Amino acid sequence: MRTVTLIIAALVAATLWAAPEWQPGVERLIEQGEFAQASRLMKRLPKATRRTDAVVIDSLETIMARIRADFNMTPEQGAALIRERLPQVTAEQIDAWKAARKLEVMNIDGTEWWFRKSVRNLWLLADEFDAEHRADRAESVKHLRRMYLEAMRTAPDSNGVRDRRKFTVRFTLDVNADAVPAGEVIRAWMPLPYANLRQSDIRYLKGNREATMSSGSKHHTVYMEAVAAKGQPTRFEYEFSYVVGERHLAQQDLLLMLEPYDTDSELYRTYTAQQLPHVIINDDTRALARDIVGDETNPVMQAKLLFEWISEKLPWAGAREYSTIACMPEYVLLNHHGDCGQVALLYISLCRSLGIPARWESGWVVEPGDEGWHDWTETYFEGIGWVPTDPSYGRSTVGTPLNDYYAAGIDLYRMASNEAVGDRLDPPKTYIRSETVDFQPGEVEWRGGNLYYDKWHSSLKVVDVKCVK
């Protein structure tokens, strides 16, 4: 583990805490995997300090608990799972996979622990199993091609948006019975789309409780409260609709329309800047970006080269809890893999390191019956504007006729609810979020603390889809 300092720094910025004097010592212990000693140090703080710094202490303890929950498999258990599929595997081969970071492990309080998804990820990451995934990738490309051809049957509007459809969506969040004491108020934040070039006509239709829409946050949410009843789960539910379309731009069109960047504009300065902890610009990212693009100077082609490099070099793997990762781009480069959000943040960092504006977008994939969380990006080209870019989907289409599509395009089956990472929720949340980076399943807390995912579950379901003429 590199460090938790950047994580806590982000939390400080998000909640306007002043970092207490004792905090750096605890952070160093957590960096070193000395969790028990870090906890003892915080428990020995004076009572007055523990009261004053209660939220900071809660956040540090929570980070350690989440890391422990993610790294909960013993080496013996992990090896046994591998041998179920590969009976002849040797200890040397397992050690080689660990050294190559195909198996993710961590030392906590002097004991080696394996990431809970490490064995499943091994089948995705180790070269020995690549052939087994080719059929799955081919089927995925067929599916994406069908969506592309479906969109191409309609004419684009003046912004290049096609095949607009009206989605009606139901979101439900259920808090477990007795997750909080009876009579206490449960606070819930849940996702809502926002208006952009591809999304419009957003309407909150109905809900089972009084609702407030967020204002000023880059995480667009519906907020509700409810009083817990003894022995009964608490449900938050609402429906909304929005219109969304497919958009893509061909490489030749981008090259024809491209103009020189206005480097003095607020947009350019904002979206080429470093934004710690997960958008980084330093000597390493600049050197890597330059190595990838070589002598290419055109920003359209540079962005395409970065997109292709990620698509070809960084396979998908199940992710750790984002809140436990200090710096997402560094994590991806160290481990040579990443999920959709992790490679999105690396892409943004590499683009900005070359002076190409790029930003985050995320929410849900809303294919009816197969809804799920997803993260992607947008790339800004002067004279054109913001162009959708999905580095993760690029991994499915690399080397196919759709190779260029997700470099400057996106299908219509998206619900974007986030314009940035790690922003403050509205109304503000008191305790550390379950997800400190992204926002998709929701967030829940009460006056006694944050409610983590084991205390509630949520779902998004597409109720209806209609074509919009």
ChimeraX attribute file (.defattr): number of C-alpha atoms within 10 A of each C-alpha:
attribute: neighborCount
match mode: 1-to-1
recipient: residues
	/A:1	15
	/A:2	13
	/A:3	18
	/A:4	23
	/A:5	19
	/A:6	17
	/A:7	22
	/A:8	24
	/A:9	16
	/A:10	20
	/A:11	22
	/A:12	14
	/A:13	14
	/A:14	17
	/A:15	18
	/A:16	9
	/A:17	14
	/A:18	11
	/A:19	14
	/A:20	11
	/A:21	7
	/A:22	12
	/A:23	18
	/A:24	14
	/A:25	13
	/A:26	22
	/A:27	20
	/A:28	15
	/A:29	19
	/A:30	26
	/A:31	17
	/A:32	17
	/A:33	20
	/A:34	18
	/A:35	23
	/A:36	13
	/A:37	14
	/A:38	22
	/A:39	17
	/A:40	11
	/A:41	15
	/A:42	19
	/A:43	12
	/A:44	10
	/A:45	13
	/A:46	9
	/A:47	10
	/A:48	9
	/A:49	14
	/A:50	16
	/A:51	11
	/A:52	11
	/A:53	17
	/A:54	12
	/A:55	17
	/A:56	22
	/A:57	19
	/A:58	16
	/A:59	18
	/A:60	22
	/A:61	16
	/A:62	19
	/A:63	22
	/A:64	21
	/A:65	14
	/A:66	17
	/A:67	19
	/A:68	18
	/A:69	14
	/A:70	19
	/A:71	22
	/A:72	17
	/A:73	20
	/A:74	16
	/A:75	16
	/A:76	11
	/A:77	14
	/A:78	19
	/A:79	18
	/A:80	14
	/A:81	14
	/A:82	18
	/A:83	13
	/A:84	10
	/A:85	10
	/A:86	11
	/A:87	11
	/A:88	9
	/A:89	13
	/A:90	12
	/A:91	10
	/A:92	9
	/A:93	10
	/A:94	17
	/A:95	13
	/A:96	13
	/A:97	16
	/A:98	16
	/A:99	12
	/A:100	14
	/A:101	18
	/A:102	24
	/A:103	24
	/A:104	21
	/A:105	21
	/A:106	17
	/A:107	14
	/A:108	20
	/A:109	14
	/A:110	11
	/A:111	10
	/A:112	14
	/A:113	21
	/A:114	23
	/A:115	24
	/A:116	21
	/A:117	19
	/A:118	25
	/A:119	21
	/A:120	15
	/A:121	19
	/A:122	20
	/A:123	19
	/A:124	20
	/A:125	22
	/A:126	14
	/A:127	10
	/A:128	10
	/A:129	12
	/A:130	11
	/A:131	9
	/A:132	11
	/A:133	11
	/A:134	11
	/A:135	10
	/A:136	11
	/A:137	15
	/A:138	13
	/A:139	12
	/A:140	14
	/A:141	20
	/A:142	12
	/A:143	11
	/A:144	16
	/A:145	16
	/A:146	11
	/A:147	15
	/A:148	18
	/A:149	10
	/A:150	12
	/A:151	20
	/A:152	13
	/A:153	10
	/A:154	13
	/A:155	11
	/A:156	17
	/A:157	11
	/A:158	7
	/A:159	13
	/A:160	14
	/A:161	21
	/A:162	23
	/A:163	21
	/A:164	23
	/A:165	20
	/A:166	19
	/A:167	22
	/A:168	20
	/A:169	22
	/A:170	19
	/A:171	21
	/A:172	19
	/A:173	22
	/A:174	15
	/A:175	23
	/A:176	17
	/A:177	17
	/A:178	15
	/A:179	19
	/A:180	22
	/A:181	16
	/A:182	14
	/A:183	11
	/A:184	14
	/A:185	17
	/A:186	22
	/A:187	20
	/A:188	22
	/A:189	30
	/A:190	26
	/A:191	25
	/A:192	26
	/A:193	28
	/A:194	21
	/A:195	14
	/A:196	10
	/A:197	13
	/A:198	22
	/A:199	22
	/A:200	17
	/A:201	13
	/A:202	18
	/A:203	15
	/A:204	18
	/A:205	12
	/A:206	13
	/A:207	17
	/A:208	12
	/A:209	14
	/A:210	13
	/A:211	19
	/A:212	14
	/A:213	16
	/A:214	20
	/A:215	12
	/A:216	11
	/A:217	16
	/A:218	20
	/A:219	31
	/A:220	24
	/A:221	28
	/A:222	22
	/A:223	23
	/A:224	21
	/A:225	18
	/A:226	16
	/A:227	15
	/A:228	23
	/A:229	16
	/A:230	14
	/A:231	12
	/A:232	13
	/A:233	14
	/A:234	19
	/A:235	17
	/A:236	23
	/A:237	19
	/A:238	20
	/A:239	20
	/A:240	19
	/A:241	22
	/A:242	21
	/A:243	23
	/A:244	30
	/A:245	24
	/A:246	24
	/A:247	25
	/A:248	22
	/A:249	20
	/A:250	12
	/A:251	15
	/A:252	9
	/A:253	10
	/A:254	18
	/A:255	15
	/A:256	10
	/A:257	11
	/A:258	16
	/A:259	13
	/A:260	10
	/A:261	16
	/A:262	12
	/A:263	11
	/A:264	8
	/A:265	9
	/A:266	9
	/A:267	12
	/A:268	19
	/A:269	15
	/A:270	14
	/A:271	21
	/A:272	23
	/A:273	18
	/A:274	17
	/A:275	14
	/A:276	15
	/A:277	20
	/A:278	25
	/A:279	25
	/A:280	24
	/A:281	20
	/A:282	11
	/A:283	10
	/A:284	13
	/A:285	21
	/A:286	19
	/A:287	13
	/A:288	14
	/A:289	23
	/A:290	18
	/A:291	10
	/A:292	18
	/A:293	19
	/A:294	11
	/A:295	9
	/A:296	12
	/A:297	11
	/A:298	13
	/A:299	24
	/A:300	20
	/A:301	15
	/A:302	21
	/A:303	27
	/A:304	19
	/A:305	18
	/A:306	22
	/A:307	28
	/A:308	20
	/A:309	19
	/A:310	22
	/A:311	24
	/A:312	14
	/A:313	11
	/A:314	19
	/A:315	17
	/A:316	21
	/A:317	20
	/A:318	15
	/A:319	19
	/A:320	20
	/A:321	16
	/A:322	18
	/A:323	23
	/A:324	22
	/A:325	24
	/A:326	22
	/A:327	24
	/A:328	24
	/A:329	25
	/A:330	20
	/A:331	19
	/A:332	17
	/A:333	15
	/A:334	11
	/A:335	14
	/A:336	18
	/A:337	23
	/A:338	24
	/A:339	18
	/A:340	22
	/A:341	27
	/A:342	25
	/A:343	29
	/A:344	30
	/A:345	27
	/A:346	26
	/A:347	30
	/A:348	29
	/A:349	31
	/A:350	30
	/A:351	27
	/A:352	27
	/A:353	25
	/A:354	20
	/A:355	18
	/A:356	23
	/A:357	26
	/A:358	28
	/A:359	26
	/A:360	23
	/A:361	24
	/A:362	26
	/A:363	25
	/A:364	22
	/A:365	19
	/A:366	20
	/A:367	14
	/A:368	15
	/A:369	10
	/A:370	10
	/A:371	16
	/A:372	16
	/A:373	18
	/A:374	22
	/A:375	27
	/A:376	26
	/A:377	28
	/A:378	24
	/A:379	25
	/A:380	23
	/A:381	22
	/A:382	17
	/A:383	14
	/A:384	16
	/A:385	12
	/A:386	17
	/A:387	21
	/A:388	27
	/A:389	29
	/A:390	28
	/A:391	29
	/A:392	27
	/A:393	23
	/A:394	23
	/A:395	23
	/A:396	23
	/A:397	23
	/A:398	20
	/A:399	13
	/A:400	13
	/A:401	10
	/A:402	16
	/A:403	17
	/A:404	20
	/A:405	24
	/A:406	27
	/A:407	31
	/A:408	25
	/A:409	18
	/A:410	24
	/A:411	21
	/A:412	24
	/A:413	18
	/A:414	24
	/A:415	25
	/A:416	26
	/A:417	23
	/A:418	26
	/A:419	20
	/A:420	17
	/A:421	22
	/A:422	22
	/A:423	21
	/A:424	18
	/A:425	23
	/A:426	19
	/A:427	17
	/A:428	12
	/A:429	19
	/A:430	15
	/A:431	21
	/A:432	24
	/A:433	25
	/A:434	23
	/A:435	18
	/A:436	21
	/A:437	20
	/A:438	27
	/A:439	29
	/A:440	25
	/A:441	23
	/A:442	24
	/A:443	27
	/A:444	26
	/A:445	22
	/A:446	21
	/A:447	12
	/A:448	13
	/A:449	16
	/A:450	22
	/A:451	22
	/A:452	17
	/A:453	15
	/A:454	9
	/A:455	15
	/A:456	19
	/A:457	15
	/A:458	18
	/A:459	15
	/A:460	24
	/A:461	18
	/A:462	19
	/A:463	15
	/A:464	13
	/A:465	16
	/A:466	11
	/A:467	12
	/A:468	11
	/A:469	7
